[in-house]
Each structure stands twice: as C-alpha cells, then as structure tokens.
C-alpha cells in the first residue's frame, strides 16, 4: 500500500506562530500500576477536532494556546501518535522521561498546541517508541503533515442542507483525498451528543494504513455526526 503523499506543511495550523515565551510543562510520572511494556503491533495517529475541544474552553488557562486564538486558530491538531499492541493492553510509560526542553515545546506547539499535552504524549506514548522527544515528534509530524484534510466547514453544513453525515461518510471523505489511505483504516470518535471529537488513523508497524483492529473504539459507521465550526 502506498504511503501518504506530502501535503502543505502544517495544513491545519498554517497561521500558527509560536510565542516568544512558552512555559515548560510539568513533569508527568506514570500513575500507580500504569506502566506497560507490551510489544508494539501497530500505531494510531489521533487527530483532535479543535473547535469541538475548545467549545466552552476559550477562557480556560489550561487551554490557552489552543483555544484563545493567541497563537492561531486551529482545525485538526495532533492529539498523539500512540503505539498499539495485539489487544487493548497497549504499551505506555515504558521508561521514565524528564521534562521536555523549551525548544521541543516551541518546535511542536503548532502541532499539538499545549505544552502539557506534548509532555503527556512523550511520557505516556513516546517513551515506548523513541529514544528522544525529537525523534518521536518528528515521526508524528511527518505523518500529520502527509494528510490532506477535507473542507470541514463545508462538511459541517451538509446536515443543514438535508444531506446525512455519518461516521463512514467522514472516513470516506478523508480516504478520497489521500492516496493509500482506505476508509477502513479510519475511525471516528464523537461525544455523547454526536459531535465530532477525533479522527484516528490505524497504522501497521511499518506506519502504513491498516484495517483498524476490532478492539478499537469508534462511532458506529452509520451513526450520524455533527461538526462544530467554532465560535
């Protein structure tokens, strides 16, 4: 199966400008009993729909960079690149890691616009995949930047025009735009009211799209979804 073709750099955050000063995140230690060093069988690239995440969080200090508009307005952002196992017991917190350097935060804040989220992803997932944060985030960035995204504003209006928008429809729109990315390698997550939260892409050990495992959480293919366009 063909790999993704490169797309314009940071297509979902082209206007993002890292601030001159960024706080360093807090050290994250694994919760008791949460260290798992299971073998890696694949990966998930999790893409968060920022307008939905930011609904009601515009004034939340912990969501400042993602939701206030201070460094840009975001569409999809990288939630994380996660290693998977053969079952639901995915590896996590494989080794102790320190606080991310300021440079690592600055280099990746337009990819995942939260210093603490970057720290969390490195501690929980990156520690099982790469020797350094630079290597981990470089792999995540390469995969993220290879994706061409649908026109989400247009998609969000389809139900208003009488067109049924379902989880499988959204997966198919992604597949149509990306050579080598079949709809069966894409899952959609919604909240309890049917609003889009995330799109996740299932990858094999070679980082190429694969059929999502049966244990993967997802909205039902025929489930109707809604897309929040933001403020």
C-alpha positions in Angstrom: 0.0 0.0 0.0 1.3 3.4 -0.9 2.4 5.8 1.8 0.7 9.2 2.2 1.8 11.9 -0.2 3.2 15.1 1.3 0.7 17.8 1.9 1.4 21.5 2.6 3.3 21.9 5.9 1.0 22.3 8.9 -2.1 22.5 6.7 -4.3 22.8 9.8 -2.3 25.4 11.6 -0.7 27.4 8.7 -1.3 30.7 10.6 0.1 29.5 13.9 3.0 31.5 15.3 4.8 30.1 18.4 5.0 32.8 21.1 8.3 34.1 22.2 7.9 32.7 25.6 6.4 29.3 26.3 6.1 27.8 29.8 7.7 24.4 30.3 5.3 21.7 31.2 5.2 19.9 34.5 6.9 16.5 34.9 4.5 13.6 34.4 5.0 10.4 36.2 3.1 7.2 35.5 0.1 6.6 37.7 0.5 3.6 40.0 0.2 0.3 38.1 0.0 2.0 34.7 3.5 1.0 33.3 3.0 -1.5 30.5 5.8 -2.7 28.2 3.8 -4.9 25.8 5.1 -5.5 22.3 4.2 -2.9 19.6 1.9 -4.3 16.9 1.0 -1.0 15.2 0.2 2.6 15.8 -2.7 5.1 15.9 -2.4 8.7 14.7 -5.1 10.6 16.7 -6.3 13.9 15.3 -8.4 16.1 17.6 -11.0 18.4 16.1 -10.0 21.6 17.9 -13.3 23.6 17.5 -15.2 21.0 19.5 -12.4 20.6 22.1 -12.4 24.4 22.6 -16.1 24.8 22.9 -16.6 26.3 26.4 -12.8 26.4 26.9 -11.9 29.8 25.3 -11.1 31.3 28.7 -9.6 28.2 30.2 -6.0 28.9 31.2 -5.0 25.3 30.6 -6.3 25.5 27.0 -4.8 29.0 26.4 -2.7 28.3 23.4 -5.2 26.0 21.6 -8.4 27.9 22.3 -7.8 31.6 22.9 -6.7 32.5 19.4 -3.5 33.9 20.8 -1.2 31.9 18.5 -3.7 31.0 15.8 -7.0 29.3 15.1 -6.8 25.5 14.7 -8.8 22.9 12.8 -7.4 19.4 13.4 -4.4 19.2 15.7 -2.3 16.2 16.7 -3.6 14.5 19.9 -0.9 11.9 19.7 0.9 9.1 17.9 0.2 6.0 20.0 1.8 2.6 19.9 -0.7 -0.3 19.8 -0.5 -3.9 21.0 -2.2 -7.0 19.6 -5.0 -6.4 22.1 -6.3 -3.4 24.0 -3.4 -3.5 26.5 -1.2 -1.0 24.6 2.2 -0.1 25.9 2.6 3.0 27.9 5.0 4.8 30.3 7.7 2.4 29.2 10.5 4.3 30.9 10.9 7.4 33.0 11.5 10.6 31.0 12.3 14.2 32.1 10.6 17.5 31.3 10.6 18.5 27.7 13.2 21.2 26.8 11.7 24.5 25.8 12.9 24.0 22.3 11.0 20.8 21.9 7.8 22.6 23.1 8.4 25.5 20.8 9.1 23.3 17.8 5.9 21.3 18.3 3.4 23.8 19.8 1.7 24.4 16.4 1.3 20.6 16.0 -0.2 20.0 19.5 -0.9 23.4 21.0 -0.5 22.6 24.6 2.9 22.3 26.4 1.3 19.8 28.9 -0.2 17.7 26.1 3.2 17.4 24.5 4.7 16.3 27.8 1.9 13.8 28.3 2.3 12.3 24.8 6.1 12.0 25.2 5.8 10.4 28.7 3.0 8.0 28.0 3.5 7.1 24.4 6.8 8.4 23.1 8.7 6.7 25.9 7.7 3.4 24.3 8.6 4.4 20.7 11.7 6.6 20.5 15.0 7.3 22.3 14.4 11.1 22.2 11.5 13.5 22.1 12.8 15.0 18.8 12.6 11.6 17.2 9.1 10.9 18.5 7.7 14.3 17.5 9.5 14.2 14.1 7.7 10.9 13.3 4.3 12.3 14.4 4.8 15.5 12.4 5.8 13.6 9.3 2.6 11.6 9.5 0.4 14.6 10.3 1.8 16.7 7.5 1.2 13.9 5.0 -2.6 14.2 5.4 -4.9 16.2 3.2 -7.9 17.3 5.2 -11.5 17.7 3.9 -13.2 21.1 3.9 -14.7 20.7 7.4 -16.7 23.9 7.2 -18.5 22.6 4.1 -19.0 19.2 5.6 -20.5 20.7 8.8 -23.2 22.4 6.7 -24.3 19.2 4.9 -26.9 18.2 7.5 -28.3 21.7 7.4 -28.9 21.2 3.7 -30.6 17.8 4.2 -27.6 15.6 3.5 -27.0 12.8 6.1 -23.5 13.0 7.5 -22.3 9.8 9.1 -19.0 8.4 10.6 -18.4 6.4 7.5 -19.0 9.4 5.3 -16.3 11.4 7.1 -13.9 8.4 6.8 -14.6 8.2 3.1 -14.0 11.9 2.6 -10.6 11.5 4.2 -9.9 8.4 2.0 -10.9 10.2 -1.2 -8.3 12.9 -0.6 -5.4 10.7 0.4 -3.9 8.1 -1.8 -3.2 4.9 0.1 -5.5 5.7 3.0 -8.6 3.5 2.8 -11.7 4.3 4.8 -11.3 1.1 6.8 -8.1 2.5 8.3 -10.0 5.4 9.8 -12.2 5.6 12.9 -14.3 8.5 14.1 -14.9 9.4 17.7 -17.9 11.6 18.8 -19.2 12.7 22.2 -22.5 11.5 23.6 -24.4 14.1 21.6 -22.9 13.1 18.3 -20.4 16.0 17.9 -17.1 15.1 16.2 -14.2 14.9 18.6 -11.5 13.0 16.8 -10.4 11.1 13.7 -8.0 8.3 14.2 -5.9 6.6 11.6 -4.8 3.0 12.2 -1.2 2.2 11.1 0.8 -1.0 10.9 4.3 -1.5 12.3 5.6 -0.1 9.0 3.5 3.1 9.6 1.3 2.4 6.6 -2.5 2.4 7.0 -4.1 -0.9 8.0 -7.5 -2.2 8.9 -8.4 -0.9 12.4 -8.4 -3.7 14.9 -11.7 -5.0 16.3 -11.0 -3.6 19.8 -10.6 0.0 18.5 -13.1 2.4 20.0 -15.2 4.1 17.3 -18.5 5.6 16.4 -20.8 3.2 14.5 -20.3 3.5 10.8 -24.0 4.6 10.3 -24.0 6.9 13.3 -25.0 10.5 12.3 -22.4 13.0 13.3 -22.3 16.8 13.7 -19.3 19.1 13.3 -18.9 22.2 15.4 -17.5 25.0 13.3 -16.3 27.1 16.3 -17.1 30.5 17.7 
